[in-house]
Amino acid sequence: MQRFSAKTILFFNKHGAPFLPLRKSLVIEHENAVYRLFSTGFEVSSSQTSSQSPPNHKSSKFDSSNVKNGSTSQFGIVHLEASPVNHINDQYYDEFASDVEKVYRILRKYHSRVPKLELALKESGVVVRSGLTERVLNRCGDAGNLAYRFFAWASKQPSYRHSQEVYKAMIKVLGKMRQFGAVWALIEEMRQENPQLISPQVFVILMRRFASARMVHKAIEVLDEMPKYGCEPDEYVFGCLLDALCKNGSIKEAASLFEDMRFRFPPTVKHFTSLLYGWCREGKLMEAKHVLVQMKDAGIEPDIVVYNNLLSGYAQAGKMGDAYDLLKEMRRKGCEPNATSYTILIQSLCKHEKLEEAMRVFVEMQRNGCQVDVVTYTTLISGFCKWGKIKRGYELLDQMIQQGHPPNQLTYQHIMMAHEKKEELEECMELVNEMQKIGCTPDLNIYNTVIRLACKLGEIKEGARLWNEMEASGLSPGIDTFVIMINGFLEQGCLVEACEYFKEMVGRGLFAAPQYGTLKELMNSLLRADKLEMAKDTWNCITASKGCELNVSAWTIWIHALFSKGHVKEACSFCIDMMDKDLMPQPDTFAKLMRGLRKLYNREFAAEITEKVRKMAADRQITFKMYKRRGERDLKEKAKEKKDGRKRRARQRSWGRDSRRHHWKTFKKLLHSLRSKVLIETNPWG
């Protein structure tokens, strides 16, 4: 099926397809997911900002907001973000490609067996050199365990020392895994072995990781720790801290910190912009306007970035009238709206299905001489596709290509999401093929979308083929990709394959608290199929992994799964293992196990567990009697909820049967009356 018009194909034949990499983004939120829009001209630097940035720091640019995993932000509000600087040119960078893939395959194969891993790396013939280590760490993606294994092995190699970029990449990896103790140990190692490599940017990375984990006080403490390592925090570092806090939803703490530190670090346009962004993101427009007043009082005039933040705040709150008034005010003050300004309005209108009005803003944008970019087109395409107007989306895709704006991965993803909603797998596959033909390489989000649809439709083999194609293209599967495949295998009853993918996810260091739902589903599926040993093996794989810090919730899932399938002794044994790790079972877990042991007349197990729980309760200053009583109460409440749920479902089924019976009687009466009427009308004897 041909997706492009004849004009578009002629355009590609004539001009080629110079697709640009996906680097910066504008967040576009559809119903339940957040997607990113590519922008090459989206960032607008302030002259004041550039003049105040120290020369030894990375340049800062304004970018749109992106808050992962549960973001409540509805719009892409502009914020400050450190722009990565690539110190290696592309030609030199690609010289590592074959070695990177070779190392990555070895890491995947032997990551759980360190001696074999080190031997395989030694025999691979790969020479560790400057640039290669950083490439390997980036290739590992979110798989922190793989990255750490290679980092540790590389540090032992003769005539090689880690560069600053490698240390920074490793700090990012450990921060993602929330191994902050290991991060500080790494910084300490840098101070002892390579003190010249410690720079403010190292601490900025750590601040951002603490902020993303919502560990605000730890992020602020980094400022106090910096002088111990020979780095004095300045306005740039403080601005990065404010930005990180505002970006991750800690705006109140950021505002308080700003007031406390304003005499130590004189306010700059960066600081005010971060605060304005944070308040707008939370929908607090009065506080955002107050920041604007503070800016003017400090003698700082708002620039296009500040206005775009406020504009996005109005759009997010649905105050489109105020947003249009702000556009007029910008023009009066000589600050002409740019592509971002119009795109924010278009995005809000598309979100509320005001597609015709969005098109009017699009036309007005061009009439005012504002250059339309890829972000604007992608926003429109996303809006039309979201509301099921896929044909109109393809027309806009043709138009943007003919105007010389090659689409990127996100442009195609919005179209693909619309096809996924209609369960059109064939169209998604054809779209992937067309992307590859014109040089737009599918990214991880594209593959996740197609794999998810394939698994949903039961095409699990096609999902596995796409997985292999994805890895062959140099992409590392993320947490979402693993969860999609595991759930797909479980739905098809392929328990062995589901366990293999789950173990691989754990081995790469990707298993964390958000995946506990997947753990519960997997364990229950295995135990329902009487695969007790396979379930134990999977659990032992988790506990043996150094990158997994299991909490009480994970242990509770496993213990309850065993208990519910009649494996009481095994459940008790694992409960003791949990307590040996200084994790106290939940009251209902203890009560449930005691009931099960009473039925088995197993006093030894009961006494051992009771004694351990009694001791742990005393250490935590909890009354054992209250703990025991609460467990019994929780069990009774859960049993009552379960019983009420059964009754409610039974009533619903009964109502359904009664309703169908009533409708059937009504239909029969109507049919009988119609038949009688026809007989009367056709009877010549009246």
Salt bridges, closest charged atoms under 4 A:
GLU31 OE2 - LYS421 NZ 3.49
GLU81 OE1 - LYS24 NZ 2.77
GLU81 OE2 - HIS79 NE2 3.72
GLU81 OE2 - LYS247 NZ 3.10
ASP99 OD2 - ARG129 NH2 3.00
GLU101 OE2 - ARG139 NE 2.78
GLU118 OE2 - LYS156 NZ 3.07
ASP142 OD1 - LYS176 NZ 2.98
GLU165 OE2 - HIS87 NE2 3.94
GLU165 OE2 - LYS168 NZ 3.28
GLU188 OE1 - ARG191 NH2 2.75
GLU225 OE2 - LYS228 NZ 3.25
ASP234 OD2 - HIS57 NE2 2.97
ASP243 OD2 - ARG208 NH1 3.04
GLU259 OE1 - ARG262 NH1 3.51
GLU282 OE2 - ARG281 NH1 2.89
GLU329 OE2 - LYS333 NZ 3.31
GLU364 OE2 - ARG331 NH2 3.77
GLU395 OE1 - ARG392 NH1 3.33
GLU420 OE2 - ARG452 NE 2.75
GLU423 OE2 - LYS456 NZ 3.37
GLU424 OE1 - HIS419 ND1 2.62
GLU462 OE2 - ARG465 NH2 2.66
GLU469 OE1 - ARG465 NH1 3.03
GLU471 OE1 - ARG108 NH1 2.87
GLU471 OE2 - ARG508 NH2 3.39
GLU504 OE1 - HIS111 NE2 3.97
GLU504 OE2 - ARG508 NE 2.82
ASP537 OD2 - LYS503 NZ 2.29
ASP580 OD1 - LYS612 NZ 3.15
ASP582 OD1 - ARG620 NH2 3.45
ASP588 OD2 - LYS638 NZ 2.50
ASP619 OD2 - LYS615 NZ 3.68
GLU632 OE1 - ARG595 NH2 3.22
ASP634 OD2 - ARG630 NE 3.83
ASP634 OD1 - ARG633 NH2 3.79
GLU637 OE2 - ARG633 NE 3.99
ASP644 OD2 - LYS640 NZ 3.17
ASP658 OD1 - ARG661 NH1 2.87
